Amino acid sequence: MEMRTKYFVHVLFFLFVASAIVFGLLIIGQKSLLNKNKTPAIAKIDPFQEIQLEAKSAVVWDVINNRELFTKEGDNSLPLASLTKVMTALVISAKFPDSSNIQILQEYLEPEGDSNLVVGDIWQASDLRDFTLLTSSNDGAFALAAVAEAKENNLGNGLYTQEDLRNKFIEEMNDTASEIGLSNSRFFNEHGLDRTVDRGGAYGSAKDMAMLFAYTLQNFPDMLEATRYKKLEFKSAEKVYSATNTNDFVDQIPNLIASKTGYTDLAGGNLVIAYDAGLNRPIIISVLGSSTEGRFTDALKLSEASLKYLQQEE
């Protein structure tokens, strides 16, 4: 009886060990099969890596996630040229009703560049702002800044000269820049024209300009709307103005939300655009220190790369 018990125990032990071995082999085989059938992970390729830019500085900014997708010397402060007018328009929009009337005076036509504004003509403030941004009118920027500050400070009381009011407006531009967090920006006039051959009318970084666009789109969404179009007409009291966008590539950027160009001898070619990369997914591309044509091709390269970058994240 004792021998039978020992034999039975040995058989049970053998069966247990054999079962464990078979079970282990089955597990290993299953894992091996799963690994064999598993699709290998696709390595992400940085679509920005191979891009060659003419620009000295550039940034691609994701507005929703408040982050940089790409930067090339993005914090360097460079001459802004007519990108300055976005800050001018922002300050005016914050303090001056769109429906206000602005009469064009002779002194408003002093800046370089003729926008064909007529002395004595009367514009609605929002129309003159949109015309100024679309055509990059230096006269328009000067007129908007002068009238807005004059009305707020009551020029008729004789306390302030025209130059005093200009300086006050430019001070407000710099105050607004500080409030927004544009730490590398400084404004010296309202239109961005170079003051001398070696001194710009305003300075800022590519990142600052992207943040300025983002702030404007979020807080004054209608302010840059006109800059989406290639051509618009504006009607003042005296005439109808046909206005053409200074962004020659406005039709080549899908889902464009806004754009602004800038060019002076000192600044070179500047451009900031905002486009929708999906359902309410604004992406801003800021290019500074490129060439007249290079700013547009730089922006196109960065827009294509940013779309590929975002597709890899999906």
C-alpha positions in Angstrom: 0.0 0.0 0.0 2.8 2.4 0.9 4.6 1.7 -2.4 1.4 2.4 -4.4 1.1 5.8 -2.5 4.7 6.7 -3.3 4.1 5.7 -7.0 1.0 7.8 -7.1 2.7 10.9 -5.6 5.6 10.5 -8.1 3.1 10.4 -11.0 1.3 13.5 -9.8 4.5 15.3 -9.4 5.7 14.4 -12.9 2.3 15.5 -14.4 2.5 18.8 -12.5 6.1 19.5 -13.7 5.1 18.5 -17.3 2.1 20.7 -17.2 4.1 23.6 -15.9 6.7 23.1 -18.7 4.0 22.9 -21.4 2.2 25.9 -20.0 5.4 27.9 -20.0 6.2 26.9 -23.6 2.7 28.0 -24.6 3.1 31.4 -23.0 6.5 31.9 -24.6 5.2 30.8 -28.0 2.2 33.2 -27.7 4.5 36.1 -26.9 6.8 35.3 -29.8 3.8 35.1 -32.1 2.5 38.4 -30.9 5.9 40.1 -31.3 6.2 38.6 -34.8 2.8 40.0 -35.9 3.3 43.3 -34.1 3.7 46.3 -36.5 7.0 48.1 -35.8 6.7 51.6 -34.6 7.2 54.3 -37.2 10.0 56.6 -36.3 9.0 60.3 -36.3 10.8 62.5 -38.7 11.2 66.2 -37.9 9.8 67.9 -41.0 11.6 71.1 -40.0 15.0 69.6 -39.9 15.9 69.8 -43.6 14.4 73.3 -44.3 16.7 76.0 -45.5 15.5 79.5 -44.7 16.7 82.9 -45.9 15.3 84.5 -42.7 17.6 85.5 -39.9 14.9 84.5 -37.4 11.7 82.5 -37.5 9.1 80.9 -35.2 6.2 78.6 -35.7 3.7 79.1 -32.9 0.9 76.8 -31.8 -1.8 79.2 -30.4 -4.0 76.6 -28.7 -1.2 74.9 -26.8 0.9 78.1 -26.4 4.1 76.5 -27.6 6.8 76.7 -30.3 6.8 74.0 -32.9 9.9 75.5 -34.5 12.4 78.3 -33.8 15.4 79.7 -35.5 17.0 82.5 -33.4 13.4 83.2 -32.3 14.3 85.6 -29.4 16.7 87.8 -31.4 15.4 91.5 -31.6 15.4 92.7 -35.2 13.9 95.7 -37.1 10.2 95.1 -37.6 9.4 97.5 -40.5 5.6 97.5 -41.1 4.9 94.7 -38.7 4.8 97.7 -36.4 1.4 98.6 -37.8 -0.2 95.6 -36.0 0.7 97.1 -32.7 -0.6 100.5 -33.9 -3.9 98.9 -34.9 -4.1 97.0 -31.6 -3.7 100.1 -29.5 -6.2 102.0 -31.6 -8.7 99.2 -31.5 -8.5 99.1 -27.7 -9.1 102.8 -27.2 -10.9 104.1 -30.2 -14.5 103.1 -31.4 -14.6 101.6 -34.9 -17.4 103.9 -35.9 -15.5 107.1 -35.2 -14.8 109.5 -38.0 -11.3 110.5 -39.0 -10.6 113.5 -41.2 -7.3 113.4 -43.2 -5.2 116.5 -42.5 -2.1 117.6 -44.5 0.3 116.7 -41.7 -0.9 113.1 -41.7 0.6 112.7 -45.1 4.2 113.3 -44.0 5.5 109.8 -43.8 7.3 108.2 -46.8 5.0 106.4 -49.2 1.9 107.7 -50.9 -1.3 105.9 -50.2 -3.4 108.4 -52.2 -5.2 109.6 -49.2 -7.0 112.9 -49.9 -6.7 115.9 -47.6 -10.1 116.7 -46.0 -11.5 113.3 -46.7 -13.3 111.5 -43.9 -12.9 107.9 -43.1 -14.6 105.5 -40.6 -11.9 104.4 -38.2 -12.3 100.7 -38.8 -12.1 101.2 -42.5 -8.9 103.3 -42.3 -7.4 100.7 -39.9 -8.2 97.8 -42.3 -6.9 99.8 -45.3 -3.7 100.6 -43.4 -3.0 97.0 -42.5 -3.9 95.6 -46.0 -1.9 98.1 -48.0 0.7 98.8 -45.3 -0.1 102.5 -45.5 2.3 104.7 -43.6 0.0 107.7 -43.9 -2.9 105.7 -42.6 -0.9 104.6 -39.5 0.2 108.2 -38.8 -3.4 109.5 -39.2 -4.9 106.8 -36.9 -2.4 107.4 -34.2 -2.6 111.1 -34.4 -6.4 111.3 -34.3 -6.9 108.6 -31.6 -4.5 110.4 -29.2 -5.8 113.8 -30.0 -9.4 112.9 -29.3 -8.5 111.1 -26.0 -6.4 114.0 -24.8 -8.5 116.9 -26.2 -6.1 118.5 -28.5 -8.2 121.7 -28.6 -7.2 122.6 -25.0 -3.7 123.5 -26.2 -2.0 121.4 -23.5 -0.4 119.1 -26.0 1.4 119.6 -29.3 1.1 117.2 -32.2 4.5 115.8 -31.3 3.5 115.4 -27.7 0.5 113.3 -28.7 2.6 111.2 -31.1 5.1 110.5 -28.3 2.2 109.6 -25.9 0.8 107.2 -28.5 4.1 105.5 -29.0 4.5 105.2 -25.2 1.2 103.4 -25.2 2.4 101.0 -27.8 5.4 100.1 -25.6 3.2 99.8 -22.5 0.9 97.4 -24.4 3.9 95.4 -25.5 5.0 95.0 -21.9 1.5 94.0 -20.8 1.3 91.3 -23.5 4.8 90.0 -22.6 6.7 91.1 -25.7 10.0 91.2 -23.8 12.2 91.8 -26.9 10.1 94.6 -28.5 10.6 98.3 -28.6 8.6 100.8 -30.7 9.9 104.3 -31.8 7.2 105.2 -34.3 3.8 104.1 -35.4 4.5 102.9 -38.9 7.9 101.1 -38.7 9.9 103.1 -41.2 13.6 103.3 -40.5 14.5 106.4 -38.6 18.0 106.5 -40.1 20.2 104.1 -42.2 21.1 102.2 -39.0 18.2 102.8 -36.7 14.9 101.0 -37.2 11.4 102.4 -36.4 10.7 99.4 -34.2 12.4 96.3 -33.0 11.1 92.9 -31.9 11.7 89.2 -32.1 10.0 86.6 -34.3 8.5 85.0 -31.1 7.2 88.4 -30.0 5.5 89.0 -33.3 3.9 85.5 -33.1 2.7 86.3 -29.6 1.3 89.7 -30.8 -0.7 88.0 -33.5 -1.9 85.4 -31.1 -3.0 88.0 -28.6 -4.8 90.0 -31.3 -6.6 87.0 -32.7 -7.8 86.0 -29.2 -8.8 89.5 -28.0 -9.7 91.4 -31.2 -10.6 88.7 -33.7 -12.0 91.1 -36.3 -8.9 93.4 -36.4 -6.9 91.4 -38.8 -9.7 89.9 -40.9 -9.1 92.2 -43.9 -5.6 90.9 -44.3 -7.0 87.5 -45.4 -8.0 89.0 -48.8 -6.0 89.8 -51.9 -8.1 92.8 -52.8 -10.8 94.9 -51.1 -12.6 98.2 -51.7 -13.0 100.9 -49.1 -15.4 103.8 -49.4 -14.6 107.1 -47.7 -16.6 110.3 -47.9 -14.7 111.4 -51.1 -13.9 108.3 -53.1 -13.7 104.5 -53.4 -10.2 103.1 -52.7 -9.1 99.9 -54.3 -6.7 98.2 -51.9 -4.3 95.3 -52.7 -2.7 93.1 -50.1 1.0 93.5 -49.8 1.2 89.7 -49.1 1.7 88.4 -52.7 1.2 84.8 -51.6 -2.1 85.4 -49.8 -3.9 82.9 -52.1 -1.2 80.2 -51.7 -1.7 79.6 -48.0 -4.7 77.3 -47.3 -7.1 78.5 -44.6 -5.3 81.8 -44.1 -6.6 83.7 -41.0 -4.4 86.8 -41.1 -1.2 88.2 -42.5 1.1 91.2 -42.4 4.2 92.1 -44.4 7.1 94.4 -43.6 10.1 95.7 -45.6 12.7 98.3 -45.2 16.4 98.5 -46.2 17.4 97.9 -42.6 14.8 95.2 -41.8 14.8 93.2 -45.0 11.7 91.2 -45.7 9.4 90.4 -42.8 6.1 88.4 -42.7 3.7 87.0 -40.1 0.8 84.8 -41.1 -1.8 82.9 -39.2 -3.6 79.9 -40.7 -6.0 77.2 -39.5 -4.3 73.8 -39.4 -7.6 72.0 -38.5 -10.8 72.7 -36.7 -10.0 75.9 -34.8 -6.3 75.1 -34.7 -4.5 78.4 -35.5 -0.8 78.2 -36.3 1.3 81.4 -36.6 4.4 81.7 -38.7 6.7 84.6 -38.0 9.6 85.4 -40.4 12.1 88.2 -39.8 15.2 89.4 -41.8 14.5 87.5 -45.0 14.4 89.1 -48.5 11.5 90.6 -50.5 10.6 87.2 -52.1 12.3 85.0 -49.5 9.9 85.9 -46.7 7.0 84.4 -48.7 8.9 81.2 -49.7 10.2 80.9 -46.1 6.6 81.1 -44.8 5.3 78.5 -47.3 8.1 76.1 -46.3 7.3 76.5 -42.7 3.5 76.1 -43.2 4.0 72.8 -45.1 6.4 71.5 -42.4 4.1 72.5 -39.6 1.2 70.6 -41.2 3.4 67.5 -41.4 4.5 68.0 -37.8 0.9 68.2 -36.6 -0.2 65.1 -38.6 2.5 63.0 -36.9 1.0 64.0 -33.5 -2.5 62.7 -34.4 
